[in-house]
Amino acid sequence: MTNAEVQQIAKQTMDFIKLQIKVGMSLQELRQIAESKMLSLGATSFWYWDIGAFVFSDDDTSLSVSGKHYQTANTLIKVNDIITIDLSPQVGNIWGDYARTIIIENGVVVDDINKISKAE
């Protein structure tokens, strides 16, 4: 498998995650969905401390946490939220690394930043 193919596992997983995010879902559940999806797409492991998906929300999106100390927060996704997801699929000795910040507004993932409501 090539680097581009491992990156594609991460990209396809992120696209899938965006369709799965629901208000009230826990970050732990979101992590499990992401890791299961990467494995189903061909990842054989996760290169960063064996964590496939770092998932943060709200104020925690500004944290920088070593994988050695990372624990997925027992936090629920809110109607208006910010979620950061960082994926680390691995196949053999080839690594992928793919992170995105996802905006939830009125319970819906915002795919176009220009459609985010402006505070008055």
Secondary structure, DSSP 8 states (H G I E B T S, - for coil): --HHHHHHHHHHHHHHHHHH--TT-BHHHHHHHHHHHHHHTT--EETTTT-SEEEEEGGGGG----TTT------B--SSEEEEEEE-EEETTEE--EEEEEEEETTEEES-GGGS----
